[in-house]
Amino acid sequence: MAEIYVSTDIETDGFMPGENSMLSLGSAAYLSDGRLLGTWSANFETLPGAGMDPSTAQFWAQQPLAWEACRRDLRAPAQAMPEYAAWLRALPGRPVFVGYPVTFDFMFVGWYLVRFARDNPFGFSAIDISSFAMAVLGREFRQTTKHHMPREWFDPTLPHTHVALDDALEQGALFMNLLAASRRREATGT
């Protein structure tokens, strides 16, 4: 069964699933040749009893447009996450989570999937874009932030806006270009 790369970005009001809430989730599913299969996104109601981390509140105060975007058309996680799990299961292959950084985004998405859908179609399959770039570029991990990556890996028409679906598409394009660079490197032996 083919792997489907699901570039996923989230917005939250803190750092700990359950104590803080995932505010927005955006995913873009790609075939290994870079073709975009489709997208899914939702904004969520906050969790009962959860609060906002003070440093995250400061971040959001500096991002009023993105804050407004993730507070529109709110859905209950118990309604939206089973739909997301169904969307993932309907993809024409096995979904692989792709994130930047995967440790943060996957932690929230996995928690929400198990808590509200009782199903995590990703299982433990996740790729961190920085870690993959580390291998392709042959650099130390901290030298694989976006400003250290080759400009040709980025699509200038896809800005980073802190709107989950926008950022999922932006990093999906980055990942697909990184994957292509990796395959070229493998083919040429360099």
Secondary structure as UniProt FT lines:
FT   STRAND          3..12
FT   TURN            18..19
FT   STRAND          22..30
FT   TURN            32..33
FT   STRAND          36..44
FT   TURN            48..49
FT   HELIX           54..61
FT   HELIX           64..70
FT   STRAND          74..75
FT   HELIX           77..90
FT   STRAND          94..99
FT   TURN            100..101
FT   HELIX           102..112
FT   HELIX           113..117
FT   TURN            121..124
FT   STRAND          126..128
FT   HELIX           129..137
FT   HELIX           141..143
FT   HELIX           146..148
FT   HELIX           151..153
FT   TURN            156..157
FT   HELIX           164..188
//
